[in-house]
Amino acid sequence: MRQYNNILVIIEPKRDQQLALERAIQIARFNPKVTITALRLIYNFTNEIRFLGKKTERDTHQDAEEATKAEVDRQIADTLALHPEVKDLNIKIVPKLKWVSDIADGMLEETNSGLYDLLIKGANHHGILDSIIFTPHDWFLLRHAIIPVVIAKEHPWDESNSIVVAVDFTSSEKQMMNILLLREAQLLATITKSHIHLVNSAPVIMPTVMLEVPNYAPELYAESILAEHKRRIIEFAKIHNIPENHCHIAEGMPDDVLPKLCQKLHANTVFIGSLGRSGVGAALVGNTCEEIVDFINADLFVLNRKTVDHDANTPHAPE
């Protein structure tokens, strides 16, 4: 199991509240070894302004860096001031500026540099056109990051609230993802003393041919689907020492069921796997993770295929 000793935080420009930095500080309360890197990306506009001379370009870069560094230092100080409980912990926060020609690529390059165990980024609000035509920065990171990504939401982060793991038993690959998600959730639960709950949805999609079967009762079919999902989640819970009353299942599609269950459980963090689709398929179809990101009022902790493959090939310190 990985340890969160090096956390990368994306500092958002023109935002008074830095949600990602707040989450990192709250995690650091439980692990004094944590180093937080506060990354602020600066768009390299000089490539688009050809008439600048070299000296003017250097001076412009220096002025922009000094102003941005001062802003980041202020944002760090303001965020720490909001958490007086960490005043005596001497949390190590290192500001870092990075010039980039593309914001999304710059974030991903730093994320996948091998220097960090966890990325935390504040949530962006997605419009209908954004989700169809464009790939917002956080979705881009969810698909391509090789370390876990936390999308922080604006909500009270209380250790007494629950940690939710969204499990899926529809394929062997997803069952393996269930185990990996639970391991990450157990690490967070250990340091925050929160309780883990498992949630699952049971979509009931009746084959058309079944409608032609004489004396067939659709409600019995739905009950059998729900019973099978319940059996699987309870078996999984027993293997991993999760109490049966911490298993929750409801009939319906994931994008409808999961947000309601998370609200009912007062979740502050939801662990979910992402298929990491890209291209037209991702823009038009998406996946469960991306379909529910806007509808869960909790931090989203996401693992994708690239994260899993990278973790499998990376040696970790003994537990």
C-alpha positions in Angstrom: 0.0 0.0 0.0 1.3 3.4 -1.0 1.9 6.2 1.6 0.9 9.8 1.1 4.2 11.5 1.9 4.4 13.8 -1.2 1.2 15.5 -2.2 0.8 17.7 -5.3 -1.8 20.4 -5.0 -3.0 22.5 -7.9 -3.3 26.2 -6.9 -6.2 27.8 -8.8 -5.7 31.4 -10.0 -8.2 34.1 -8.9 -9.7 31.9 -6.2 -9.8 33.0 -2.6 -10.6 29.5 -1.3 -8.0 26.9 -2.3 -10.0 23.7 -1.7 -7.2 21.4 -2.8 -4.7 23.0 -0.4 -7.2 22.8 2.4 -7.6 19.0 1.8 -3.9 18.5 1.7 -3.4 20.3 5.0 -6.2 18.3 6.6 -4.5 15.1 5.5 -1.1 16.4 6.8 -2.7 16.7 10.2 -2.5 12.9 10.5 0.9 12.5 8.9 3.7 14.9 9.9 6.0 13.4 7.2 3.9 14.9 4.4 5.4 17.4 2.0 2.9 19.5 0.1 3.9 20.9 -3.2 1.6 23.9 -4.1 1.8 24.0 -7.9 0.8 27.2 -9.8 0.9 27.0 -13.5 1.8 30.1 -15.5 0.6 30.3 -19.1 3.6 31.1 -21.4 2.1 33.9 -23.4 5.4 35.0 -25.0 5.1 32.4 -27.7 2.1 34.4 -29.0 3.8 37.8 -28.9 6.5 37.8 -31.5 7.6 41.4 -31.1 9.1 41.1 -27.7 12.9 41.3 -27.6 14.9 38.8 -25.5 15.5 41.3 -22.7 11.9 42.4 -22.6 10.8 38.8 -22.6 13.1 38.0 -19.6 11.9 41.0 -17.7 8.3 40.1 -18.4 8.8 36.5 -17.2 10.6 37.7 -14.1 7.8 40.2 -13.3 5.2 37.6 -13.8 7.0 35.1 -11.6 7.5 37.6 -8.8 3.8 38.6 -8.8 2.6 35.0 -9.1 5.0 33.8 -6.3 3.7 36.6 -4.0 0.1 35.6 -4.8 0.8 31.9 -4.1 2.6 32.7 -0.8 -0.4 34.8 0.2 -2.8 32.0 -0.7 -0.8 29.5 1.4 -0.7 31.8 4.4 -4.5 32.6 4.1 -5.3 28.9 3.9 -3.1 28.0 6.9 -4.8 30.8 8.8 -8.2 29.0 8.3 -6.8 26.0 10.1 -5.4 27.1 13.5 -5.3 23.5 14.6 -2.2 22.9 12.5 -0.3 25.9 13.6 2.1 24.0 15.8 2.6 21.1 13.3 5.1 22.9 11.0 3.5 21.5 7.9 5.9 21.6 5.0 4.4 23.4 2.0 6.6 24.1 -1.0 5.4 26.6 -3.6 6.3 25.7 -7.2 5.8 27.7 -10.4 5.7 26.1 -13.7 5.6 27.8 -17.1 3.4 25.9 -19.6 2.0 26.3 -23.1 -1.0 24.1 -22.3 -2.5 24.1 -18.8 -3.9 20.5 -18.9 -0.6 19.1 -20.3 1.4 21.0 -17.8 -0.7 19.6 -14.9 -0.4 16.0 -16.2 3.4 16.3 -16.8 4.0 17.4 -13.3 1.6 14.8 -11.9 3.3 12.0 -13.8 6.8 13.1 -13.0 7.3 10.4 -10.3 7.8 12.9 -7.5 4.3 12.5 -5.9 2.0 10.0 -4.3 -1.2 11.8 -4.6 -2.7 14.7 -6.6 -5.4 17.0 -5.2 -7.3 19.4 -7.4 -10.4 21.6 -6.7 -13.5 20.6 -8.7 -14.5 22.5 -11.8 -18.1 23.0 -12.7 -19.0 21.3 -16.0 -21.6 22.7 -18.4 -23.4 20.6 -20.9 -21.3 21.9 -23.8 -18.1 21.3 -21.8 -18.9 17.6 -21.2 -19.7 17.0 -24.9 -17.3 19.1 -26.9 -14.3 19.8 -24.5 -12.3 17.8 -22.0 -12.2 19.8 -18.7 -8.8 19.7 -17.0 -10.0 17.5 -14.1 -11.5 14.9 -16.5 -8.2 14.9 -18.4 -6.3 14.2 -15.2 -8.8 11.4 -14.2 -8.1 9.6 -17.5 -4.3 9.9 -17.7 -2.8 10.4 -14.2 -0.5 7.6 -13.0 -1.1 8.4 -9.3 -4.5 8.7 -7.5 -6.4 11.9 -8.1 -8.6 13.6 -5.5 -11.2 16.1 -6.8 -12.0 18.2 -3.8 -15.5 19.6 -3.3 -16.6 22.5 -1.2 -18.1 20.8 1.8 -17.3 20.3 5.5 -14.5 17.7 5.9 -15.4 16.0 9.2 -13.5 12.9 10.3 -16.8 11.5 11.8 -18.4 11.3 8.4 -18.0 8.2 6.3 -15.7 7.0 3.5 -17.6 5.4 0.7 -16.2 2.8 -1.8 -18.2 2.3 -5.0 -17.8 -1.3 -5.9 -18.6 -3.0 -9.2 -18.7 -6.8 -9.8 -19.6 -6.9 -13.5 -16.1 -8.0 -14.7 -12.9 -9.5 -13.3 -11.0 -6.3 -14.0 -13.6 -4.2 -12.0 -13.4 -6.8 -9.2 -9.7 -6.2 -9.0 -10.3 -2.5 -9.0 -12.6 -3.0 -6.0 -9.7 -4.4 -4.0 -7.4 -1.6 -4.9 -10.0 1.1 -4.1 -10.6 -0.6 -0.7 -6.9 -0.6 0.1 -6.7 3.1 -0.6 -9.8 3.8 1.4 -8.4 1.8 4.4 -5.3 3.9 4.3 -7.4 7.1 4.5 -9.6 5.5 7.2 -6.6 4.6 9.3 -5.3 8.1 9.4 -8.7 9.9 9.8 -10.5 7.3 11.9 -13.5 7.3 9.6 -15.7 4.3 8.8 -15.8 2.6 5.4 -19.1 1.8 3.6 -19.5 -0.1 0.4 -22.1 1.0 -2.1 -23.3 -0.7 -5.3 -26.1 -0.1 -7.8 -28.2 -2.9 -9.4 -29.4 -1.8 -12.9 -32.4 -3.9 -13.9 -32.4 -4.0 -17.7 -34.8 -6.7 -18.8 -34.1 -8.4 -22.2 -36.8 -7.7 -24.7 -37.3 -11.4 -25.3 -38.3 -11.9 -21.7 -41.4 -9.8 -22.3 -42.7 -12.5 -24.6 -42.3 -15.3 -22.0 -45.8 -16.4 -20.8 -46.5 -15.8 -17.1 -43.2 -14.1 -16.5 -43.2 -11.5 -13.7 -40.8 -8.5 -14.2 -40.8 -7.9 -10.5 -39.3 -11.3 -9.8 -36.6 -10.7 -12.4 -35.7 -7.4 -10.6 -35.7 -9.1 -7.2 -33.3 -11.8 -8.5 -30.9 -9.1 -9.9 -31.0 -7.2 -6.6 -30.4 -10.4 -4.6 -27.4 -11.4 -6.7 -25.8 -7.9 -6.3 -26.4 -8.1 -2.5 -24.9 -11.6 -2.3 -21.7 -10.4 -4.1 -21.2 -7.2 -2.0 -21.7 -9.1 1.3 -19.2 -11.8 0.2 -16.7 -9.1 -0.7 -17.3 -7.3 2.7 -16.8 -10.5 4.7 -13.5 -11.2 3.0 -12.2 -7.7 3.8 -13.7 -7.5 7.3 -16.3 -4.8 6.5 -19.5 -5.1 8.6 -22.6 -6.3 6.7 -24.5 -3.2 7.9 -21.9 -1.1 6.0 -23.0 -2.6 2.7 -25.5 -0.6 0.8 -27.2 -1.5 -2.5 -30.1 0.0 -4.4 -31.9 -0.7 -7.7 -31.1 1.7 -10.5 -28.3 3.1 -12.7 -25.0 4.2 -11.0 -25.3 7.9 -11.8 -28.7 7.9 -10.1 -28.1 5.5 -7.2 -24.6 6.4 -6.0 -25.1 10.1 -5.3 -28.2 9.3 -3.3 -26.4 6.7 -1.2 -23.5 9.0 -0.6 -25.8 11.7 0.6 -27.6 9.3 2.9 -24.3 8.1 4.4 -22.9 11.7 4.8 -19.8 10.7 2.8 -16.9 13.1 2.9 -14.8 11.0 0.4 -15.9 8.6 -2.3 -13.5 6.1 -3.8 -14.3 5.1 -7.4 -12.5 3.5 -10.4 -12.4 5.1 -13.8 -12.1 3.3 -17.1 -10.0 6.1 -18.4 -11.7 6.3 -21.8 -10.4 8.9 -24.3 -11.4 10.3 -27.7 -14.9 10.3 -29.1 -16.0 7.5 -26.9 -15.3 9.4 -23.8 -16.9 12.7 -25.1 -20.1 11.0 -26.1 -20.4 8.1 -23.7 -18.2 8.9 -20.7 -18.0 6.4 -17.8 -19.6 6.1 -14.4 -16.9 8.2 -12.6 -17.4 11.1 -15.0 -21.1 10.9 -15.1 -21.5 11.3 -11.3 -18.6 13.8 -10.5 -20.9 16.8 -10.5 -23.7 15.1 -8.5 -21.8 13.9 -5.4 -21.2 16.5 -2.7 -18.0 14.8 -1.4 -14.4 14.5 -2.5 -13.9 12.1 -5.3 -10.8 9.8 -5.0 -10.2 8.2 -8.4 -8.0 5.4 -9.6 -7.8 4.6 -13.3 -6.1 1.8 -15.4 -2.8 3.9 -15.7 -2.7 4.3 -11.9 -3.2 0.6 -11.4 -0.6 -0.4 -14.0 2.0 2.1 -12.7 1.4 1.0 -9.1 1.8 -2.7 -10.0 5.3 -2.0 -11.5 6.5 0.4 -8.7 8.2 -1.1 -5.6 6.8 0.2 -2.3 8.3 0.3 1.1 7.2 -2.6 3.3 4.2 -2.0 5.4 
